[in-house]
Amino acid sequence: MKSAYELAMERLGKNSPSVQLSDDQKKQLADLESQCKARVAERELFLKGELVKAVDAGDDEAVAQLEKQLVSERKSIRATFDEKKEAVRQKKS
């Protein structure tokens, strides 16, 4: 007798079969993930430096704006790289 988890996984496999990636695609995906992390870290370093300056100056409005900008830029960078990674996944090897 199969567990509910096993049954759910079977149904999932029927609805959307797993995609086999080539070694080249895996390498490209890993490279894109690395680039994404680097870009996010770069922006975080810059904006956190600006955030420290705003906190030291006591500018609460600038602090809030910079925090929003940091969240927004993280999402934007992640979305850009997710699109690139999806394009790699869709390419036929």
Secondary structure, DSSP 4 states (H G I P E B T S, - for coil): ---HHHHHHHHHHHHSPPPPPPHHHHHHHHHHHHHHHHHHHHHHHHHHHHHHHHHHHT-HHHHHHHHHHHHHHHHHHHHHHHHHHHHHHHS--
